[in-house]
Amino acid sequence: MVELRKRKAPAEPAVGPTATKKSNPLKPAGADSKATAIGEKAPPTATNNGASSTKGKPTVGDAITLDGFGGEVETNEGEKTTLKKLVDDSKGGVVLFTYPKASTPGCTTQAGLFRDAYTPLSATGLDIYGLSTDSPKFNTIFKAKQNLPYPLLCDPNATLISAIGMKKAPKGTTRGVFVVDKAGKVLAAEAGGPAVTVDVVQKLVGSTGATEDIGDIVEGEKAEKEIEEGKSDGQAADQPAAIDAEPKEDEAKANVAADVADTAAKLDEGVST
């Protein structure tokens, strides 16, 4: 008879103390965190000079840093430029009126209103520009057809449009107006219809005036007045001399006449004798 023997259960391995990972005293705390992993970019620093700004669009009274603000745009003639360059080239600041698309009814009305008011609006030293995402070709056609006296800026990537707070989400341009002076101070930043955008600048020009230009005008008028007074003084000084000359001339004529009369009298006496 075969005897069945029960097998012994295998012995369980001894459980030793859990190994602990030694920390590297030279390794800074948190070096293994995902935020600082090798190859991962740090989050961008918020700025107030572009579309990525987390501080929002500029408002009236803000002082913006013109260097790099809004990136590079192009005129309808194909010239590369920036807001800083436009401001530097101006006498009193820059007006940017934004429009969604060239040659559409609303944009044509808006451009025409700025055209018709161009002389009084620019008389204070402000340079006026239209701004859209249109190409130089379309803006050149628009400018020529509407006989616009100011340049049109082309911003296909909407970098400047976004920087001044006139970019429409997710795509497009909000109609509005943005005004900045020579020092980078925002004088106006408002969205609105064609008439509203022009009215904003008209009120701004009327309220602020043109201190420098008025001073030039006053000086010019003063100089003209002095010139006119100088002319009248000169004329007044010349008049007595002319008056004095007239009696002398009359006296000379009288003397000549007297001499002629004496000669005639002598001749008559000779004939009679």
C-alpha positions in Angstrom: 0.0 0.0 0.0 1.4 3.4 -1.0 1.5 6.0 1.6 0.8 9.5 0.5 2.9 12.1 2.2 1.8 15.7 2.6 4.3 18.2 1.1 5.5 20.9 3.3 4.6 24.4 2.3 7.6 26.5 1.0 9.1 28.8 3.6 8.2 32.4 3.1 11.1 34.7 2.3 12.2 36.9 5.2 10.9 40.4 4.9 13.8 42.8 5.6 13.6 46.6 6.4 12.3 48.8 3.6 15.1 50.5 1.8 14.9 54.3 1.9 16.1 56.5 -0.8 18.7 58.9 0.4 18.1 62.5 -0.6 20.8 64.4 -2.3 21.7 67.3 -0.2 23.1 69.1 -3.2 19.8 68.8 -5.1 17.4 71.7 -4.5 13.9 70.9 -3.1 11.3 70.4 -5.8 13.8 69.8 -8.5 11.9 66.7 -9.6 8.6 68.6 -10.0 7.0 68.7 -13.5 6.9 72.5 -13.6 10.7 72.7 -13.5 11.5 69.6 -15.6 14.3 69.9 -18.1 13.1 71.2 -21.4 9.8 72.7 -20.1 9.4 76.4 -20.8 8.5 78.7 -18.0 5.2 80.6 -18.3 5.5 83.9 -20.1 5.8 87.1 -18.1 2.7 89.3 -18.5 3.4 92.6 -20.3 1.4 95.5 -21.3 2.8 95.8 -24.7 1.1 93.2 -26.8 -1.8 90.9 -27.4 -0.6 88.4 -24.8 -0.9 90.9 -22.0 -2.9 89.6 -19.1 -3.5 93.2 -17.8 -6.1 93.9 -20.4 -6.4 96.6 -23.0 -5.1 100.1 -22.4 -7.6 102.6 -21.0 -7.7 106.4 -21.0 -5.0 107.8 -18.8 -2.7 104.8 -19.1 0.9 105.5 -20.0 2.1 102.8 -22.4 5.6 101.8 -23.3 5.8 102.6 -27.0 8.9 100.5 -27.6 7.6 97.2 -29.1 4.0 98.0 -28.5 1.8 96.2 -31.0 4.7 94.8 -33.1 5.3 95.8 -36.7 2.7 96.8 -39.2 2.8 97.9 -42.8 1.4 101.0 -44.6 -0.8 100.6 -47.7 2.3 101.6 -49.7 4.2 98.6 -48.3 6.4 100.4 -45.8 7.2 98.6 -42.5 6.5 100.7 -39.4 5.6 100.6 -35.7 3.4 102.7 -33.4 6.5 104.1 -31.8 7.8 105.3 -35.2 4.5 106.8 -36.1 4.3 108.7 -32.8 7.9 109.9 -33.1 7.2 111.2 -36.6 4.1 113.1 -35.4 3.8 116.5 -33.9 1.3 115.8 -31.3 0.4 112.1 -31.3 -1.4 109.5 -33.3 -5.1 108.6 -34.0 -5.8 105.0 -35.0 -9.3 104.3 -36.1 -10.0 100.6 -36.6 -12.4 99.1 -39.2 -13.3 95.5 -40.0 -12.9 95.4 -43.7 -12.0 97.9 -46.4 -14.7 99.0 -49.0 -17.6 97.6 -47.0 -20.5 100.1 -46.3 -19.8 100.9 -42.6 -16.0 101.2 -43.2 -16.5 103.4 -46.2 -18.7 105.7 -44.1 -16.2 105.8 -41.3 -13.3 106.5 -43.6 -15.3 109.2 -45.3 -16.1 110.9 -42.0 -12.4 111.0 -41.1 -11.6 112.3 -44.6 -14.2 115.1 -44.3 -13.0 116.2 -40.8 -9.3 115.6 -41.6 -8.2 119.3 -41.7 -9.6 120.3 -38.2 -8.7 117.0 -36.6 -5.1 117.1 -37.8 -4.6 120.8 -37.3 -3.7 120.2 -33.6 -0.7 118.0 -34.6 -2.4 114.6 -34.5 -1.6 112.2 -37.3 -4.5 110.1 -38.5 -4.3 106.5 -39.6 -6.9 103.9 -40.6 -6.0 100.4 -39.2 -7.3 97.0 -40.4 -6.3 93.5 -41.2 -6.6 94.1 -44.9 -3.7 93.7 -47.3 -1.8 96.6 -48.7 -3.4 96.0 -52.1 -7.0 96.2 -50.8 -6.2 99.2 -48.6 -4.5 101.0 -51.5 -7.6 100.5 -53.7 -9.8 101.6 -50.8 -7.7 104.7 -50.2 -7.6 105.7 -53.9 -11.3 105.1 -54.4 -12.4 107.1 -51.4 -9.7 109.8 -51.9 -8.4 109.5 -48.4 -5.8 112.1 -47.3 -4.3 109.8 -44.6 -2.4 106.5 -44.8 -4.0 103.1 -44.1 -2.1 100.6 -41.9 -2.2 96.9 -42.6 -2.1 94.5 -39.6 -2.8 91.0 -41.0 -1.8 89.3 -37.8 -3.8 91.8 -35.7 -0.9 92.4 -33.3 -1.4 96.2 -33.0 -5.2 95.8 -33.2 -5.0 93.3 -30.3 -2.6 95.5 -28.3 -5.0 98.5 -28.4 -7.9 96.2 -27.4 -9.8 96.2 -30.7 -9.5 92.6 -31.7 -12.8 90.7 -31.8 -12.9 87.1 -30.5 -12.4 84.6 -32.0 -11.6 86.5 -35.2 -12.2 90.0 -36.6 -11.7 93.6 -35.8 -13.9 95.8 -33.6 -14.7 99.3 -35.0 -13.2 101.9 -32.7 -10.6 104.6 -32.2 -7.4 104.8 -30.2 -5.5 108.0 -29.5 -2.0 108.3 -27.9 0.1 111.4 -27.4 3.9 111.9 -27.8 4.6 110.7 -24.3 2.7 107.5 -24.7 -0.3 108.6 -22.7 -3.6 107.1 -23.9 -6.0 110.0 -24.7 -8.9 107.9 -26.1 -9.7 104.2 -26.4 -13.3 103.5 -27.4 -15.3 101.2 -29.6 -18.3 102.5 -31.6 -19.9 103.2 -34.9 -18.5 105.4 -37.7 -19.9 108.6 -36.3 -18.9 107.8 -32.7 -15.3 107.2 -33.6 -15.0 110.6 -35.3 -16.9 112.4 -32.5 -14.5 111.0 -29.9 -11.5 112.7 -31.7 -13.5 115.9 -32.3 -14.3 116.2 -28.6 -10.7 115.4 -27.7 -9.4 118.1 -30.1 -11.9 120.6 -28.8 -11.2 120.0 -25.1 -7.5 119.8 -25.2 -6.9 122.3 -27.9 -3.4 122.7 -29.5 -1.3 124.6 -27.0 1.8 124.5 -29.1 0.0 125.3 -32.3 -2.0 128.1 -30.8 1.2 129.6 -29.5 2.7 129.5 -33.0 -0.4 131.1 -34.4 -0.3 133.9 -31.8 3.4 134.5 -32.4 2.7 134.6 -36.2 -0.2 137.1 -35.8 2.0 139.2 -33.5 4.8 139.3 -36.0 2.4 140.2 -38.8 1.0 143.0 -36.7 4.4 144.3 -35.9 5.3 144.3 -39.6 2.1 146.1 -40.5 2.7 148.7 -37.7 6.2 149.1 -39.0 4.9 149.8 -42.5 2.4 152.3 -41.3 5.1 154.1 -39.2 7.3 154.2 -42.2 4.5 155.6 -44.3 3.8 158.2 -41.6 7.4 159.1 -41.5 7.5 159.6 -45.2 4.5 161.8 -45.4 5.9 164.9 -43.6 8.9 164.8 -46.0 6.5 164.8 -48.9 4.5 167.6 -47.4 7.7 169.6 -46.8 8.9 169.0 -50.4 5.7 170.4 -51.9 6.1 174.0 -50.7 9.7 174.0 -51.8 8.7 172.8 -55.3 5.9 175.4 -55.5 8.4 178.2 -54.4 10.8 177.2 -57.1 8.1 177.3 -59.7 7.0 180.7 -58.5 10.6 182.0 -58.7 10.9 180.8 -62.3 7.6 182.4 -63.2 8.8 185.6 -61.6 12.0 185.6 -63.6 10.1 185.0 -66.8 7.8 187.8 -66.0 10.7 190.2 -65.3 12.4 189.2 -68.6 9.2 189.8 -70.5 8.8 193.2 -68.9 12.3 194.2 -69.8 11.8 193.1 -73.4 8.6 195.2 -73.6 10.4 198.3 -72.3 13.1 197.9 -74.9 10.6 197.7 -77.7 8.7 200.7 -76.6 11.9 202.8 -76.4 
